[in-house]
Amino acid sequence: MYPASFEYHKAESVDQALAALAENPDLKVIAGGHSLLPAMKLRLAQPPALLDIWGIQEMKGITRDGDHWVVGAMTTHADVLRSDLPLFPEVAGWVGDPMVRNRGTIGGSLAHADPSADYPAAALALGVEFVIRGPGGERTVHADDMFQGMFESAVQPGELLTHIRIPATTQASAYEKFRHPASHYAVVGVAVVRHADGSVRAAYTGAAEKAHRLTKLEDAVNASQSVPTGLVDAGDLLGDRFASAEYRAHLVDVLAARAVGRLG
């Protein structure tokens, strides 16, 4: 299908983009477009106007800043895949296909907060910080506060996610995923990270309305106990024609045990 008609606007800088959003609240931001455009073609989304931020160079690239990596929100999955970042390159290899990875962006995926996306679990396990700019200036949001519901993140109307800050001092990490064979989205994905102080953080995606920390797993591993079962309650999970809530709960247990086993 073809999308409904819309106006097209383009920004070459963050300031220009924020000014455009302030002037026209109806603008919908588009980055790589691999989430928004399919929805528009199916008429599931019909924004009256688009703001293309693909050309904002200050939101691209990966640099080191002390104990953190700073990743521009417009950095593509392919660039993440080829980088020295902790965990995210492994996760990027699970994203879509080569076409999606060469055009889709890490910031677009994270801000979109798709409950079946891969990056949110990695962001939670790593303890990523999100740098967001808006009319009131710049603010930093921790991963624990970023994902607020289905397709709902801490990025507010009129704001842009410009960069993410990733701890560079992790000891080990792993991501295990059971993916849908057609869409390649996560039916369930589990990320586990051992940080510089030896503590472990873990999270899952694909099973609920948003990505969540696996606190029961964290408590067990940090107490040097074996990986328990029943990490999540099926009553808190989503069920559909691809996988029941009970099966997703089982997958969380299986994938978590695999991921912990890879930490060494």
QUICOR-V431707 format. One record per residue. N is the residue number from 1. RES is the residue in three letters. SS is DSSP state (2 for helix, 1 for strand, 0 for the rest). PHI is phi in degrees with one decimal (NA if undefined). D_CENTER is the distance of its C-alpha to the mean C-alpha in Angstrom with 2 decimals. Layout:
BEGIN
<<N/RES/SS/PHI/D_CENTER> <N/RES/SS/PHI/D_CENTER>>
END
This chain:
BEGIN
<<1/MET/0/NA/27.75> <2/TYR/0/-104.3/27.73> <3/PRO/0/-69.9/25.74> <4/ALA/0/-66.3/27.78> <5/SER/0/-64.9/29.14> <6/PHE/0/-154.6/27.23> <7/GLU/1/-85.7/27.84> <8/TYR/1/-120.6/26.05> <9/HIS/1/-128.0/25.49> <10/LYS/1/-134.4/24.22> <11/ALA/0/-119.2/23.36> <12/GLU/0/-107.9/24.08> <13/SER/0/-149.9/23.03> <14/VAL/2/-62.9/20.86> <15/ASP/2/-59.3/24.12> <16/GLN/2/-65.0/25.11> <17/ALA/2/-65.4/21.92> <18/LEU/2/-65.9/22.25> <19/ALA/2/-64.8/25.92> <20/ALA/2/-65.0/25.32> <21/LEU/2/-67.2/22.96> <22/ALA/2/-67.8/25.61> <23/GLU/2/-76.7/28.33> <24/ASN/0/-133.8/26.79> <25/PRO/0/-62.9/24.50> <26/ASP/0/-79.3/24.31> <27/LEU/1/-64.8/22.27> <28/LYS/1/-109.8/18.91> <29/VAL/1/-73.3/16.69> <30/ILE/1/-125.7/15.94> <31/ALA/0/-109.0/14.27> <32/GLY/0/-70.9/14.10> <33/GLY/0/89.3/15.02> <34/HIS/0/-80.8/13.75> <35/SER/0/-104.8/12.46> <36/LEU/2/-74.5/15.21> <37/LEU/2/-61.9/18.16> <38/PRO/2/-59.9/18.37> <39/ALA/2/-65.4/18.40> <40/MET/2/-68.6/21.05> <41/LYS/2/-64.6/23.10> <42/LEU/0/-86.8/23.30> <43/ARG/0/62.2/24.18> <44/LEU/0/-77.0/21.53> <45/ALA/0/-131.1/20.60> <46/GLN/0/-135.1/23.49> <47/PRO/0/-65.3/22.67> <48/PRO/0/-73.2/25.97> <49/ALA/1/-153.4/24.64> <50/LEU/1/-114.8/21.80> <51/LEU/1/-116.3/20.99> <52/ASP/1/-84.5/19.99> <53/ILE/0/-109.7/18.33> <54/TRP/0/-57.3/18.08> <55/GLY/0/-85.3/21.14> <56/ILE/0/-79.3/20.09> <57/GLN/2/-67.5/20.74> <58/GLU/2/-68.3/20.10> <59/MET/2/-103.8/16.35> <60/LYS/0/-120.0/16.39> <61/GLY/0/104.1/16.99> <62/ILE/1/-128.3/16.50> <63/THR/1/-133.0/19.14> <64/ARG/1/-103.5/20.30> <65/ASP/1/-132.9/21.33> <66/GLY/0/63.3/23.21> <67/ASP/0/-88.7/21.16> <68/HIS/1/-132.5/17.80> <69/TRP/1/-94.3/16.09> <70/VAL/1/-110.6/15.29> <71/VAL/1/-118.2/12.89> <72/GLY/1/-65.4/13.45> <73/ALA/0/-62.1/10.84> <74/MET/0/-91.0/12.91> <75/THR/0/-70.3/12.82> <76/THR/1/-76.2/12.58> <77/HIS/2/-58.5/11.03> <78/ALA/2/-63.5/14.72> <79/ASP/2/-67.6/15.28> <80/VAL/2/-63.0/12.52> <81/LEU/2/-59.7/14.22> <82/ARG/0/-90.1/17.53> <83/SER/0/-91.3/16.76> <84/ASP/0/-101.3/17.88> <85/LEU/0/-63.4/14.69> <86/PRO/0/-73.6/14.43> <87/LEU/0/61.4/12.40> <88/PHE/2/-57.5/9.82> <89/PRO/2/-60.3/12.69> <90/GLU/2/-61.7/13.25> <91/VAL/2/-64.4/9.79> <92/ALA/2/-59.5/10.14> <93/GLY/0/-65.9/13.48> <94/TRP/0/-91.1/12.31> <95/VAL/0/-79.2/10.55> <96/GLY/0/49.3/13.24> <97/ASP/0/-138.0/16.43> <98/PRO/2/-54.4/17.90> <99/MET/2/-63.4/18.17> <100/VAL/2/-65.0/14.54> <101/ARG/2/-67.1/13.62> <102/ASN/2/-84.8/16.35> <103/ARG/2/-122.2/15.47> <104/GLY/0/-67.3/11.81> <105/THR/1/-119.4/9.91> <106/ILE/2/-66.3/6.92> <107/GLY/2/-68.9/7.47> <108/GLY/2/-61.4/8.19> <109/SER/2/-64.6/5.19> <110/LEU/2/-67.7/3.42> <111/ALA/2/-68.7/7.08> <112/HIS/2/-66.9/7.76> <113/ALA/0/56.4/6.26> <114/ASP/0/-64.1/7.70> <115/PRO/0/-64.7/9.02> <116/SER/0/-106.8/9.28> <117/ALA/0/-74.1/6.03> <118/ASP/0/-83.3/5.90> <119/TYR/2/-59.9/3.23> <120/PRO/2/-56.5/3.50> <121/ALA/2/-63.8/6.96> <122/ALA/2/-64.7/7.32> <123/ALA/2/-62.7/6.57> <124/LEU/2/-67.5/9.03> <125/ALA/2/-65.9/11.35> <126/LEU/2/-80.9/11.67> <127/GLY/0/73.3/12.20> <128/VAL/0/-65.9/10.35> <129/GLU/1/-109.1/12.01> <130/PHE/1/-107.6/10.91> <131/VAL/1/-98.0/13.94> <132/ILE/1/-121.6/14.72> <133/ARG/1/-116.3/18.04> <134/GLY/1/-152.5/20.21> <135/PRO/0/-58.8/23.93> <136/GLY/0/-89.1/24.39> <137/GLY/1/108.6/23.09> <138/GLU/1/-105.1/20.18> <139/ARG/1/-139.4/18.45> <140/THR/1/-117.0/16.02> <141/VAL/1/-118.5/13.76> <142/HIS/1/-75.4/12.92> <143/ALA/2/-54.5/9.75> <144/ASP/2/-61.3/12.25> <145/ASP/2/-110.4/12.87> <146/MET/0/-80.1/9.68> <147/PHE/1/-97.4/8.85> <148/GLN/1/-111.9/12.31> <149/GLY/1/169.5/12.76> <150/MET/0/-65.8/12.31> <151/PHE/0/56.7/10.78> <152/GLU/1/-132.6/11.58> <153/SER/1/-120.5/10.04> <154/ALA/0/-75.5/12.36> <155/VAL/0/-72.8/12.80> <156/GLN/0/-92.9/16.29> <157/PRO/0/-54.2/18.47> <158/GLY/0/87.7/19.97> <159/GLU/0/-112.5/17.24> <160/LEU/1/-130.7/14.90> <161/LEU/1/-77.5/11.93> <162/THR/1/-100.4/13.88> <163/HIS/1/-149.0/12.65> <164/ILE/1/-125.8/10.70> <165/ARG/1/-115.4/13.07> <166/ILE/1/-115.1/12.66> <167/PRO/1/-55.7/15.72> <168/ALA/0/-101.0/17.87> <169/THR/0/-111.8/20.28> <170/THR/0/-70.5/18.70> <171/GLN/0/-88.7/21.26> <172/ALA/1/-160.2/19.48> <173/SER/1/-156.3/16.27> <174/ALA/1/-157.5/15.56> <175/TYR/1/-132.2/13.19> <176/GLU/1/-118.9/15.07> <177/LYS/1/-141.2/14.24> <178/PHE/1/-110.0/16.54> <179/ARG/1/-105.8/15.54> <180/HIS/0/-69.1/17.25> <181/PRO/0/-67.8/19.86> <182/ALA/0/-94.7/19.76> <183/SER/0/-82.8/16.26> <184/HIS/0/69.5/14.64> <185/TYR/0/-69.8/11.93> <186/ALA/1/-76.8/11.78> <187/VAL/1/-69.7/14.84> <188/VAL/1/-151.4/13.82> <189/GLY/1/-135.3/11.76> <190/VAL/1/-128.5/12.70> <191/ALA/1/-114.8/11.80> <192/VAL/1/-133.6/14.77> <193/VAL/1/-134.3/15.64> <194/ARG/1/-97.3/19.17> <195/HIS/0/-87.8/19.41> <196/ALA/0/-59.6/22.40> <197/ASP/0/-85.3/24.43> <198/GLY/0/90.9/24.16> <199/SER/0/-75.4/22.07> <200/VAL/1/-115.5/19.35> <201/ARG/1/-118.1/16.05> <202/ALA/1/-144.6/14.34> <203/ALA/1/-156.0/11.81> <204/TYR/1/-128.4/11.40> <205/THR/1/-137.0/9.41> <206/GLY/0/88.8/11.31> <207/ALA/0/-101.9/14.37> <208/ALA/0/-134.3/14.24> <209/GLU/0/-71.4/13.42> <210/LYS/0/-157.0/10.25> <211/ALA/0/-69.9/8.86> <212/HIS/1/-134.7/11.84> <213/ARG/1/-69.0/13.56> <214/LEU/0/-102.2/16.32> <215/THR/2/-66.5/19.07> <216/LYS/2/-64.4/21.89> <217/LEU/2/-67.6/20.78> <218/GLU/2/-57.7/20.31> <219/ASP/2/-61.3/23.76> <220/ALA/2/-67.2/25.42> <221/VAL/2/-66.7/24.21> <222/ASN/2/-68.7/24.88> <223/ALA/0/-96.9/28.33> <224/SER/0/59.7/28.93> <225/GLN/0/-99.8/29.19> <226/SER/0/-70.2/28.34> <227/VAL/0/-69.3/25.18> <228/PRO/0/-80.0/26.15> <229/THR/0/-101.5/25.67> <230/GLY/0/66.8/24.80> <231/LEU/0/-66.4/21.58> <232/VAL/0/-134.1/20.50> <233/ASP/0/-87.8/22.85> <234/ALA/2/-57.3/22.81> <235/GLY/2/-65.4/23.89> <236/ASP/2/-96.9/20.51> <237/LEU/0/-108.3/18.70> <238/LEU/0/-89.6/18.56> <239/GLY/0/-128.4/21.18> <240/ASP/0/-150.1/21.76> <241/ARG/0/-72.1/23.88> <242/PHE/0/-88.7/21.53> <243/ALA/0/-163.2/21.51> <244/SER/0/-74.3/23.16> <245/ALA/2/-61.9/21.78> <246/GLU/2/-65.2/24.20> <247/TYR/2/-67.8/23.06> <248/ARG/2/-63.2/19.40> <249/ALA/2/-61.6/20.74> <250/HIS/2/-63.2/22.74> <251/LEU/2/-62.8/19.88> <252/VAL/2/-57.9/17.99> <253/ASP/2/-60.3/21.27> <254/VAL/2/-64.2/21.82> <255/LEU/2/-70.1/18.48> <256/ALA/2/-63.3/18.47> <257/ALA/2/-63.1/22.00> <258/ARG/2/-64.0/21.21> <259/ALA/2/-64.3/18.41> <260/VAL/2/-62.1/20.76> <261/GLY/2/-62.5/23.55> <262/ARG/2/-81.4/21.87> <263/LEU/2/-68.7/21.60> <264/GLY/0/80.3/25.35>>
END
